[in-house]
Amino acid sequence: MRRIPALFAAVAIAEACSWAALLVGMFFKYVVVHNEIGVQIAGPIHGAFFMAYLAVTVIQARLAGWKWWVTLVALACSIPPFATIVFERWARSRGLIRIAAAEPATQS
């Protein structure tokens, strides 16, 4: 379970990047070329990362013993673009997420 904080950070970043991809796809769909391919590709990817963020957030909150309002804010941050990164950095700065450094390999 020590890997959950690192997974939370990775999924928060991936969710934000997928938001960016979806926004670019929507820009091309509605403004530039009126082609749906970008949304058709980025939409399901973003949806998967969105769901993964919600699941990992609940797991992280339970393991770390977050207060209910912190969990609610973390879940709400999945909706505005890039807010997952803002929350992850805020939570890390408050000690709510502790990512352990990789242990150095031992030489025999």
VMD Tcl script that draws the C-alpha trace (Angstrom):
set ca {
  {0.00 0.00 0.00}
  {3.05 2.28 0.04}
  {2.63 2.79 -3.70}
  {-0.84 4.34 -3.49}
  {0.44 7.93 -2.90}
  {2.70 7.69 -5.96}
  {-0.17 6.20 -7.96}
  {-2.43 9.04 -6.79}
  {0.10 11.63 -8.00}
  {0.56 9.87 -11.35}
  {-3.17 9.53 -11.96}
  {-3.76 13.19 -10.98}
  {-1.20 14.29 -13.56}
  {-2.51 11.88 -16.21}
  {-6.07 13.10 -15.65}
  {-4.96 16.71 -16.16}
  {-3.00 15.80 -19.31}
  {-6.00 13.94 -20.69}
  {-8.10 17.05 -19.98}
  {-5.64 19.06 -22.06}
  {-5.87 16.54 -24.89}
  {-9.66 16.64 -24.79}
  {-9.67 20.45 -24.83}
  {-7.37 20.45 -27.86}
  {-9.61 17.89 -29.54}
  {-12.67 20.05 -28.84}
  {-10.90 23.12 -30.20}
  {-10.17 21.33 -33.46}
  {-13.68 19.86 -33.60}
  {-15.57 23.10 -33.05}
  {-13.18 25.81 -34.28}
  {-10.56 24.64 -36.74}
  {-11.42 21.64 -38.91}
  {-14.80 20.49 -37.60}
  {-13.47 16.93 -37.37}
  {-14.38 14.72 -34.41}
  {-11.33 12.44 -34.43}
  {-9.55 14.29 -31.61}
  {-12.58 14.09 -29.34}
  {-13.20 10.47 -30.30}
  {-9.68 9.58 -29.20}
  {-9.18 11.89 -26.21}
  {-12.72 11.53 -24.83}
  {-12.52 7.87 -23.78}
  {-8.95 8.28 -22.56}
  {-9.99 11.21 -20.38}
  {-13.00 9.28 -19.16}
  {-10.80 6.38 -18.08}
  {-8.36 8.65 -16.25}
  {-11.28 10.53 -14.67}
  {-12.70 7.29 -13.27}
  {-9.23 6.13 -12.19}
  {-8.68 9.42 -10.35}
  {-11.97 9.05 -8.48}
  {-11.12 5.47 -7.46}
  {-7.54 6.19 -6.41}
  {-8.68 9.28 -4.52}
  {-11.10 7.23 -2.43}
  {-8.40 4.62 -1.73}
  {-5.81 7.28 -0.85}
  {-8.28 9.09 1.40}
  {-9.12 5.93 3.32}
  {-5.50 4.84 3.73}
  {-4.28 8.29 4.75}
  {-7.25 9.03 6.99}
  {-8.27 12.23 5.24}
  {-11.08 14.25 6.73}
  {-14.34 14.10 4.81}
  {-13.98 17.65 3.47}
  {-10.49 16.96 2.09}
  {-11.84 13.92 0.26}
  {-14.77 15.95 -1.07}
  {-12.44 18.69 -2.34}
  {-10.17 16.07 -3.96}
  {-13.14 14.51 -5.74}
  {-14.50 17.92 -6.80}
  {-11.09 18.78 -8.28}
  {-11.67 16.12 -10.92}
  {-14.17 18.39 -12.67}
  {-12.34 21.66 -13.51}
  {-9.45 21.28 -15.94}
  {-6.04 20.84 -14.26}
  {-7.42 21.08 -10.71}
  {-6.21 17.56 -9.90}
  {-2.62 18.77 -10.15}
  {-3.37 21.78 -7.96}
  {-4.97 19.53 -5.34}
  {-2.15 16.98 -5.46}
  {0.48 19.68 -4.87}
  {-1.61 21.26 -2.10}
  {-2.13 17.91 -0.38}
  {1.55 17.04 -0.67}
  {2.56 20.40 0.82}
  {0.25 19.73 3.79}
  {1.65 16.24 4.37}
  {-1.56 14.52 3.28}
  {0.36 12.64 0.59}
  {3.78 11.22 1.33}
  {5.58 9.68 -1.58}
  {8.41 7.47 -0.36}
  {11.71 7.73 -2.18}
  {12.83 4.63 -4.01}
  {15.18 2.51 -1.98}
  {18.68 2.31 -3.45}
  {19.70 -1.05 -4.84}
  {22.07 -2.96 -2.61}
  {25.23 -4.35 -4.08}
  {26.36 -7.82 -3.14}
}
mol new
graphics top color blue
foreach p $ca { graphics top sphere $p radius 0.5 }
foreach p [lrange $ca 0 end-1] q [lrange $ca 1 end] { graphics top cylinder $p $q radius 0.2 }
display resetview
